[in-house]
Amino acid sequence: MSTLKLSDKQIEGLERIAQIHGYASADAYLLALAEKGIAFDVSHILAEAREKPIHRRRETALGEIWEGDALTWMTAQPDSSLDLIMTSPPFGLIRKKSYGNEAADDYCNWLRPFAEEFRRLMKDSASLVIDIGGAWEKGKPVRSLYHYDLLVMLVREYGFHLCLEHYWFNPAKLPSPVEWCNIRRVRVKDAVNCVWWLSKTPWPKCSNMRVLQPYSDRMKNLHINGYQAMLRPSGHDISDKFSVAHKGAIPPNLLAIPNTESNSAYSQFCRENDHPIHPARFPAKLPEYFIRMLTDKGDKAYDPFSGSFTTGRVSEELGRKWVGTEMREDYILGGLARFQPDAPNILTTGTNARYSIYPPCAMGDTDDVPLVDDGGLKRRDTNANKAMEQEATYES
């Protein structure tokens, strides 16, 4: 049995890497790697990707559509060449979907070679934005932690910085999962995706002035009638500057965007030409928010898992250069509809729709409803279940 001997310079390098990843010592870092079972060869995966075929399917005024493995495209690109990576990778759902989800347990291992290339290709001023939905453990009303494991991996192992987590709330989402929401009544609907905004350095370029939102009616009244400066019970010292009106209000990290694109020109094109409609499209407002806040005109955005090419279309309309890769030809054929000469814009201006979120317990006293004592372990009466499912559908 051989033992690995490291030089003083190698040990010093390990100590530096450990510090970057948030560990107290090289020993702690190596132990964490061993515990997480990082035994596979990422460099081998990337070497294989370099040999795979890939070809460009379409060029636009600002962008390119490539058919093939995202790793193949990335390994051929120069260092520090991207200003933004905005994507929604296949979610780590327990039940495999038609668009190729990786099993939740293997998700981090699957994404590691992508993470390595993301970091290499990003400029120091660039951002990485990942929209990622949650998953449930099979057969139990218990959540998987895969998307949090992914976040910790990206920060601890690859040196990314978490700028701010965002949450995409879909007001149009139907109650799901049906088994736990509508039938056993032991969970509320899962209507929020996590959106991790990460960066290569702690100081990516950004301005929240690009994404201000209209002031609320209450805030408008304060601007008109004035506000008494005071130290609030929470400890916040509210100065008289609080009542000064600016261009708009700083938005929260809760993004209320309904996903209601079923009647879009893209969907219509797919139906008319017998192309599959990508089942996991995100709404145009989601990439618009991050593209506006994190990039300038002429900057380059990349979506490695382009699907229906929403990121590419939004980038094109906002005057950003872009590249999208997608492995499935049938999805590319549908996505090309977004770049036809007569394709309508998918961004709308001046839309100030509001979505109400009721405060908790808005229905008042509901203690007359019995709790599900076994936590939903057993299903209730079938007829009652059907009635509750119908009721939930009408309410949605």
C-alpha positions as CSV (number, residue, x, y, z in Angstrom):
1,M,0.0,0.0,0.0
2,S,1.5,3.3,-1.1
3,T,1.2,6.6,0.7
4,L,0.9,9.9,-1.1
5,K,3.6,12.5,-0.1
6,L,3.0,16.1,-0.9
7,S,5.6,18.9,-1.2
8,D,5.4,22.0,1.0
9,K,4.2,23.9,-2.1
10,Q,1.4,21.4,-2.7
11,I,0.3,21.5,0.9
12,E,0.3,25.3,0.8
13,G,-1.9,25.1,-2.3
14,L,-4.3,22.8,-0.6
15,E,-4.6,25.1,2.3
16,R,-5.4,27.9,0.0
17,I,-8.1,25.9,-1.8
18,A,-9.6,24.8,1.6
19,Q,-9.8,28.5,2.7
20,I,-11.5,29.4,-0.5
21,H,-14.1,26.7,0.1
22,G,-14.7,27.7,3.7
23,Y,-12.7,25.0,5.5
24,A,-10.4,25.6,8.4
25,S,-7.6,23.4,7.1
26,A,-6.6,21.2,4.2
27,D,-7.3,18.2,6.3
28,A,-10.9,19.3,6.9
29,Y,-11.4,20.0,3.2
30,L,-10.1,16.5,2.2
31,L,-12.2,14.8,4.8
32,A,-15.3,16.6,3.5
33,L,-14.5,15.5,0.0
34,A,-14.1,11.9,1.1
35,E,-17.3,12.0,3.1
36,K,-19.2,13.2,0.1
37,G,-17.8,10.5,-2.1
38,I,-16.3,12.6,-4.8
39,A,-14.5,9.7,-6.4
40,F,-15.4,10.0,-10.0
41,D,-13.1,11.7,-12.6
42,V,-14.6,15.1,-13.8
43,S,-11.6,15.6,-16.1
44,H,-12.4,12.3,-17.8
45,I,-16.1,13.4,-18.3
46,L,-14.9,16.7,-19.8
47,A,-12.3,14.9,-22.1
48,E,-15.1,12.7,-23.4
49,A,-17.3,15.7,-24.0
50,R,-14.6,17.3,-26.2
51,E,-14.9,14.4,-28.6
52,K,-18.7,14.5,-29.0
53,P,-20.3,16.0,-32.1
54,I,-22.0,19.3,-31.9
55,H,-23.2,21.7,-34.6
56,R,-24.7,25.1,-34.9
57,R,-28.4,25.1,-36.0
58,R,-29.2,28.7,-36.2
59,E,-27.6,32.2,-36.0
60,T,-29.5,35.3,-35.3
61,A,-28.5,38.9,-35.1
62,L,-27.1,38.4,-31.6
63,G,-27.2,34.7,-30.8
64,E,-26.5,31.1,-31.7
65,I,-28.4,27.8,-31.3
66,W,-26.3,24.7,-30.9
67,E,-27.4,21.1,-31.0
68,G,-25.4,18.9,-28.7
69,D,-24.0,18.4,-25.2
70,A,-23.5,21.7,-23.3
71,L,-20.2,20.3,-22.0
72,T,-19.0,19.8,-25.6
73,W,-19.7,23.5,-26.4
74,M,-18.3,24.8,-23.1
75,T,-15.0,22.9,-23.3
76,A,-14.3,24.6,-26.7
77,Q,-14.8,28.1,-25.3
78,P,-12.1,30.5,-23.9
79,D,-11.7,31.3,-20.2
80,S,-13.6,34.3,-18.8
81,S,-15.9,34.7,-21.9
82,L,-19.4,34.8,-20.4
83,D,-21.2,37.6,-18.5
84,L,-24.2,35.6,-17.4
85,I,-25.2,31.9,-17.2
86,M,-29.0,31.8,-16.8
87,T,-30.5,28.4,-16.8
88,S,-33.0,25.9,-15.5
89,P,-31.3,22.5,-15.5
90,P,-33.4,19.3,-15.4
91,F,-34.8,19.0,-11.9
92,G,-33.8,16.1,-9.7
93,L,-37.2,14.6,-9.5
94,I,-37.7,11.2,-8.1
95,R,-40.0,10.1,-11.0
96,K,-38.2,10.5,-14.3
97,K,-39.8,12.8,-16.8
98,S,-39.7,12.8,-20.6
99,Y,-37.1,15.6,-20.6
100,G,-34.4,13.6,-18.8
101,N,-34.3,14.4,-15.1
102,E,-31.4,13.0,-13.1
103,A,-32.2,11.0,-10.0
104,A,-32.1,13.3,-7.0
105,D,-29.4,11.3,-5.2
106,D,-27.0,11.6,-8.2
107,Y,-27.8,15.2,-9.0
108,C,-24.8,16.9,-7.5
109,N,-22.4,14.3,-9.2
110,W,-24.1,14.9,-12.5
111,L,-23.7,18.7,-12.3
112,R,-20.1,18.8,-11.1
113,P,-18.5,18.9,-14.5
114,F,-20.9,21.7,-15.5
115,A,-20.0,23.6,-12.4
116,E,-16.3,23.3,-13.2
117,E,-16.8,24.7,-16.7
118,F,-19.2,27.4,-15.5
119,R,-16.6,28.8,-13.2
120,R,-13.9,28.7,-15.9
121,L,-16.0,30.5,-18.5
122,M,-17.4,33.2,-16.2
123,K,-15.8,36.6,-16.0
124,D,-15.0,37.9,-12.5
125,S,-17.9,40.3,-12.9
126,A,-20.3,37.5,-14.1
127,S,-23.2,35.8,-12.4
128,L,-24.7,32.3,-12.5
129,V,-28.4,32.0,-12.0
130,I,-30.0,28.6,-11.5
131,D,-33.8,28.1,-11.4
132,I,-34.4,24.8,-9.7
133,G,-37.6,23.2,-8.4
134,G,-38.0,21.0,-5.4
135,A,-38.6,17.3,-5.2
136,W,-40.3,14.9,-2.8
137,E,-39.1,11.6,-1.3
138,K,-40.8,8.7,-3.0
139,G,-44.0,7.7,-1.3
140,K,-43.6,10.2,1.6
141,P,-44.8,13.8,2.2
142,V,-41.1,14.7,2.9
143,R,-38.9,17.0,0.8
144,S,-35.7,16.1,-0.8
145,L,-32.7,18.3,0.0
146,Y,-31.0,17.9,-3.4
147,H,-31.3,21.5,-4.4
148,Y,-29.8,22.7,-1.1
149,D,-27.1,20.1,-1.5
150,L,-26.4,21.6,-4.9
151,L,-26.1,25.1,-3.5
152,V,-23.7,24.0,-0.7
153,M,-21.6,22.1,-3.3
154,L,-21.3,25.0,-5.6
155,V,-20.2,27.3,-2.8
156,R,-18.0,24.9,-0.7
157,E,-16.4,22.9,-3.5
158,Y,-16.3,25.3,-6.4
159,G,-15.8,28.6,-4.7
160,F,-19.0,30.3,-5.9
161,H,-20.6,33.0,-3.8
162,L,-24.3,33.1,-3.0
163,C,-25.3,36.7,-3.8
164,L,-28.9,36.3,-2.8
165,E,-31.4,33.4,-3.1
166,H,-34.6,34.3,-4.9
167,Y,-37.9,32.5,-4.9
168,W,-40.1,32.3,-8.0
169,F,-43.7,32.1,-6.9
170,N,-46.1,30.9,-9.6
171,P,-49.6,32.3,-8.8
172,A,-51.1,30.0,-11.4
173,K,-49.7,26.8,-10.0
174,L,-52.4,24.2,-9.3
175,P,-52.3,22.3,-5.9
176,S,-49.5,19.8,-6.0
177,P,-48.5,17.1,-5.2
178,V,-52.1,15.9,-5.5
179,E,-51.6,13.0,-3.2
180,W,-50.5,15.2,-0.2
181,C,-52.5,18.4,-1.0
182,N,-55.9,17.3,-2.4
183,I,-56.3,13.7,-1.2
184,R,-54.6,13.3,2.2
185,R,-54.7,17.1,3.0
186,V,-51.4,17.0,4.9
187,R,-49.4,19.6,2.9
188,V,-50.1,22.9,1.1
189,K,-49.3,23.4,-2.6
190,D,-45.8,23.6,-3.7
191,A,-45.8,26.8,-5.8
192,V,-42.3,28.2,-5.3
193,N,-39.0,27.4,-7.1
194,C,-35.7,28.3,-5.6
195,V,-33.5,30.5,-7.8
196,W,-29.8,30.6,-6.8
197,W,-28.0,33.7,-7.8
198,L,-24.3,33.0,-7.5
199,S,-21.1,34.7,-8.6
200,K,-17.5,33.9,-9.2
201,T,-16.3,36.8,-6.9
202,P,-18.2,38.6,-4.1
203,W,-18.5,41.6,-6.4
204,P,-20.4,40.8,-9.7
205,K,-21.7,43.8,-11.6
206,C,-25.3,44.5,-10.8
207,S,-27.8,47.3,-10.2
208,N,-31.2,47.0,-8.5
209,M,-32.1,50.3,-10.2
210,R,-32.7,48.2,-13.3
211,V,-35.5,46.2,-11.7
212,L,-37.4,48.7,-9.5
213,Q,-41.1,48.2,-9.1
214,P,-43.9,50.7,-8.7
215,Y,-44.5,52.0,-5.2
216,S,-47.5,50.6,-3.2
217,D,-50.5,52.8,-2.6
218,R,-49.5,53.1,1.1
219,M,-46.0,54.2,0.1
220,K,-47.4,56.8,-2.3
221,N,-49.5,58.2,0.5
222,L,-46.4,58.5,2.7
223,H,-44.6,60.4,-0.1
224,I,-47.6,62.8,-0.3
225,N,-48.3,63.2,3.4
226,G,-44.9,62.8,4.8
227,Y,-43.4,60.4,7.4
228,Q,-42.3,61.0,10.9
229,A,-38.7,59.9,11.4
230,M,-38.3,57.6,14.4
231,L,-36.6,54.6,15.8
232,R,-39.0,51.7,15.3
233,P,-39.6,48.9,17.8
234,S,-37.7,46.6,15.5
235,G,-34.6,48.7,16.0
236,H,-34.6,50.2,12.5
237,D,-33.8,53.9,12.5
238,I,-36.1,55.3,9.9
239,S,-34.8,58.7,8.8
240,D,-36.7,61.5,7.0
241,K,-35.1,60.3,3.7
242,F,-37.5,57.3,3.9
243,S,-40.3,59.6,2.6
244,V,-38.4,60.8,-0.5
245,A,-39.8,59.4,-3.7
246,H,-37.3,57.8,-6.1
247,K,-37.9,56.1,-9.4
248,G,-39.5,53.1,-7.7
249,A,-39.4,50.6,-4.9
250,I,-36.6,48.1,-4.4
251,P,-38.2,44.7,-5.2
252,P,-38.1,41.7,-2.8
253,N,-36.5,38.4,-3.7
254,L,-39.9,36.9,-4.1
255,L,-40.7,37.0,-7.8
256,A,-44.4,36.6,-8.5
257,I,-44.7,35.4,-12.1
258,P,-47.5,33.2,-13.4
259,N,-46.4,30.5,-15.8
260,T,-49.3,30.7,-18.3
261,E,-47.7,30.3,-21.7
262,S,-49.9,27.5,-23.0
263,N,-51.4,29.7,-25.7
264,S,-48.2,31.3,-26.9
265,A,-47.0,31.5,-30.4
266,Y,-44.3,28.9,-29.4
267,S,-46.9,26.4,-28.2
268,Q,-49.1,27.0,-31.3
269,F,-46.1,26.5,-33.6
270,C,-45.3,23.2,-31.9
271,R,-48.8,21.9,-32.1
272,E,-49.1,22.9,-35.8
273,N,-45.8,21.2,-36.7
274,D,-46.1,18.2,-34.4
275,H,-43.2,19.1,-32.2
276,P,-43.2,18.3,-28.5
277,I,-43.9,21.3,-26.3
278,H,-41.2,21.5,-23.7
279,P,-42.9,20.8,-20.4
280,A,-40.6,22.9,-18.1
281,R,-40.5,26.3,-19.7
282,F,-39.9,29.2,-17.4
283,P,-41.8,32.5,-18.1
284,A,-40.0,35.3,-20.0
285,K,-40.1,37.6,-17.0
286,L,-37.8,35.4,-15.0
287,P,-34.7,35.7,-17.3
288,E,-35.7,39.3,-18.1
289,Y,-35.3,40.2,-14.4
290,F,-31.8,38.8,-14.1
291,I,-30.6,39.8,-17.6
292,R,-31.6,43.4,-16.9
293,M,-30.2,43.5,-13.4
294,L,-26.9,41.7,-14.2
295,T,-25.8,42.5,-17.7
296,D,-25.4,45.4,-20.2
297,K,-26.3,45.5,-23.9
298,G,-23.7,43.6,-25.8
299,D,-22.8,41.3,-22.9
300,K,-23.0,37.6,-23.5
301,A,-25.5,35.3,-21.8
302,Y,-25.5,31.5,-22.0
303,D,-28.2,28.9,-21.3
304,P,-26.7,25.3,-21.3
305,F,-30.1,23.6,-21.0
306,S,-32.1,25.8,-23.4
307,G,-35.2,23.7,-23.9
308,S,-37.5,26.1,-25.7
309,F,-34.9,28.9,-25.8
310,T,-36.7,31.4,-23.7
311,T,-33.4,32.8,-22.3
312,G,-32.1,33.2,-25.9
313,R,-35.3,35.0,-27.1
314,V,-35.3,37.4,-24.1
315,S,-31.6,38.1,-24.5
316,E,-32.2,38.9,-28.2
317,E,-35.0,41.3,-27.4
318,L,-32.9,43.0,-24.7
319,G,-29.8,43.5,-27.0
320,R,-27.6,40.9,-25.3
321,K,-25.4,38.4,-27.2
322,W,-26.4,34.9,-26.3
323,V,-25.8,31.2,-26.9
324,G,-28.1,28.3,-26.2
325,T,-27.3,24.6,-26.3
326,E,-29.8,21.8,-26.3
327,M,-29.3,18.0,-26.8
328,R,-32.8,17.1,-28.2
329,E,-33.4,18.0,-31.8
330,D,-37.2,18.0,-31.4
331,Y,-37.0,20.7,-28.8
332,I,-34.7,22.7,-31.0
333,L,-37.2,22.5,-33.8
334,G,-39.9,23.9,-31.6
335,G,-37.5,26.6,-30.2
336,L,-36.7,27.8,-33.6
337,A,-40.2,29.2,-33.8
338,R,-39.0,32.0,-31.4
339,F,-36.6,33.3,-34.0
340,Q,-38.8,33.2,-37.2
341,P,-38.9,36.6,-39.0
342,D,-42.6,37.0,-38.0
343,A,-42.1,35.7,-34.4
344,P,-43.8,38.1,-31.9
345,N,-41.8,39.6,-29.0
346,I,-42.3,37.7,-25.7
347,L,-41.6,40.6,-23.5
348,T,-44.3,43.1,-22.8
349,T,-43.8,46.6,-21.4
350,G,-45.8,48.5,-18.9
351,T,-47.5,45.5,-17.3
352,N,-48.1,46.1,-13.6
353,A,-50.3,43.2,-12.8
354,R,-50.4,42.4,-9.0
355,Y,-50.9,39.0,-7.4
356,S,-52.4,38.8,-4.0
357,I,-50.9,36.7,-1.3
358,Y,-53.3,36.3,1.7
359,P,-51.9,36.5,5.2
360,P,-51.8,33.2,7.1
361,C,-55.1,32.1,8.6
362,A,-57.2,34.5,6.5
363,M,-60.2,32.2,6.8
364,G,-60.5,32.9,10.5
365,D,-61.3,30.2,13.1
366,T,-61.0,26.8,11.5
367,D,-60.5,24.7,14.6
368,D,-63.6,22.7,13.8
369,V,-61.7,20.9,11.1
370,P,-60.1,17.8,12.6
371,L,-56.4,17.2,12.2
372,V,-55.2,14.2,10.2
373,D,-53.9,12.4,13.3
374,D,-51.7,9.9,11.4
375,G,-50.1,12.6,9.3
376,G,-51.6,11.1,6.1
377,L,-50.2,7.7,6.5
378,K,-53.5,6.1,5.4
379,R,-55.8,7.5,2.7
380,R,-59.2,8.7,3.7
381,D,-62.6,7.7,2.2
382,T,-62.4,7.5,-1.6
383,N,-65.6,9.5,-2.2
384,A,-64.5,12.2,0.2
385,N,-61.1,12.3,-1.7
386,K,-62.9,12.9,-5.0
387,A,-65.0,15.7,-3.6
388,M,-61.9,17.4,-2.1
389,E,-60.0,17.1,-5.4
390,Q,-63.0,18.6,-7.3
391,E,-63.2,21.4,-4.7
392,A,-59.4,22.2,-5.0
393,T,-59.7,22.3,-8.8
394,Y,-62.5,24.8,-8.7
395,E,-60.7,27.0,-6.1
396,S,-57.6,27.1,-8.4
